């Protein structure tokens, strides 16, 4: 089944039934149920990410997915005059995750500013990753 078919034939009808069961979109019962579902989703998402702490392939995949979403958002807000910079660094020193480590910006001006403040990207990334990897070891030993 195609994703679009799944959405129109299964997910959307189930969602509509759930909304109706709780009194409709504007009802207090639906608003409470929606908050509950969002919290449950966030908890499951956080729980699934915990397994990435020691798996470089899963961590790299998550990093790529986050990067794709963030880059789209950064491109969108750039049109509104908002300049963004973010740094991603893995706690795992592996080829897969090292490819995903980096400084990402949505404008040349922001990139120039950040590199001016942080220095050479390769140097500061090496230092940052070493620090993050040490943090990971410390966290694991205290949990």
C-alpha positions in Angstrom: 0.0 0.0 0.0 1.3 3.4 -0.9 1.8 6.0 1.9 -0.8 8.3 0.4 -3.4 5.4 0.3 -2.5 4.5 3.9 -3.1 8.1 5.0 -6.4 8.5 3.2 -7.8 5.0 3.8 -6.5 4.2 7.3 -4.9 7.0 9.2 -7.2 9.9 8.4 -10.4 7.9 9.1 -9.0 6.6 12.4 -7.9 10.2 13.4 -11.3 11.6 12.5 -13.0 8.9 14.6 -10.8 9.6 17.5 -11.5 13.4 17.3 -15.3 12.7 17.1 -15.1 10.3 20.0 -13.6 13.1 22.1 -16.2 15.7 21.2 -14.7 17.3 18.1 -11.7 19.5 17.4 -12.8 22.4 19.6 -13.8 20.4 22.7 -11.9 20.3 25.9 -11.8 16.5 25.8 -10.1 16.5 22.4 -7.6 19.2 23.4 -6.7 17.1 26.5 -6.5 13.9 24.4 -4.3 15.7 21.8 -1.9 16.8 24.5 -1.8 13.3 25.9 -1.0 11.8 22.4 1.7 14.4 21.8 3.3 13.7 25.1 3.2 9.9 24.4 4.8 10.5 20.9 7.6 12.6 22.4 8.3 10.0 25.1 8.5 7.2 22.5 10.7 9.3 20.3 13.0 10.1 23.1 13.1 6.5 24.2 14.0 5.4 20.7 16.9 7.9 20.5 18.4 6.5 23.7 19.5 3.4 21.7 21.5 5.6 19.3 23.9 6.5 22.1 26.1 3.5 21.2 25.1 2.6 17.6 27.0 4.7 15.1 24.8 3.7 12.1 21.6 4.5 13.8 23.0 7.7 15.2 24.3 8.8 11.7 20.8 8.1 10.2 19.2 10.2 12.9 21.7 13.0 12.4 21.0 13.0 8.6 17.2 13.1 9.2 17.6 16.0 11.6 19.9 17.8 9.3 17.4 17.5 6.4 14.6 18.9 8.5 16.7 21.7 10.0 18.1 22.8 6.6 14.5 23.1 5.2 13.5 25.2 8.2 16.7 27.3 7.9 16.1 28.0 4.2 12.5 28.9 4.9 13.3 31.4 7.7 16.2 32.9 5.7 13.6 34.4 3.4 12.3 36.2 6.4 15.7 37.6 7.3 16.5 35.1 10.1 20.1 33.8 10.1 20.7 30.5 11.7 23.8 28.5 12.7 23.9 25.1 14.4 26.6 22.6 15.2 26.0 18.9 15.3 28.5 16.6 17.0 28.3 12.9 17.7 29.5 11.2 20.9 30.7 8.3 18.8 34.0 8.5 16.9 33.1 6.5 13.8 33.2 7.1 10.1 29.4 7.2 9.8 28.9 9.8 12.5 32.0 11.8 11.7 30.6 12.5 8.2 27.6 14.1 9.9 29.4 16.3 12.4 29.6 19.9 11.3 28.7 23.6 11.4 25.6 24.4 9.3 24.3 27.9 8.5 21.7 29.3 6.2 23.8 32.3 5.0 27.3 33.1 4.0 27.3 36.1 6.5 26.4 33.7 9.4 29.0 31.2 8.3 31.7 33.9 8.1 30.7 35.2 11.6 30.7 31.7 13.2 34.0 30.7 11.7 35.5 34.0 12.8 34.3 33.3 16.3 35.1 29.6 16.4 38.2 29.4 14.1 38.9 26.7 11.5 36.0 24.3 11.2 38.1 21.2 11.1 40.0 22.2 14.3 37.0 23.3 16.3 35.0 20.2 15.3 37.8 17.9 16.4 37.9 19.7 19.8 34.1 19.7 20.1 33.7 16.0 19.2 36.5 15.0 21.6 34.7 17.0 24.3 31.3 15.5 23.5 32.8 12.0 23.4 34.3 12.5 26.9 30.9 13.8 28.1 29.3 10.6 26.8 31.7 8.5 28.8 31.2 10.6 31.9 27.4 10.4 31.6 27.4 6.7 31.1 29.6 6.1 34.1 27.3 8.1 36.4 24.0 6.6 35.2 
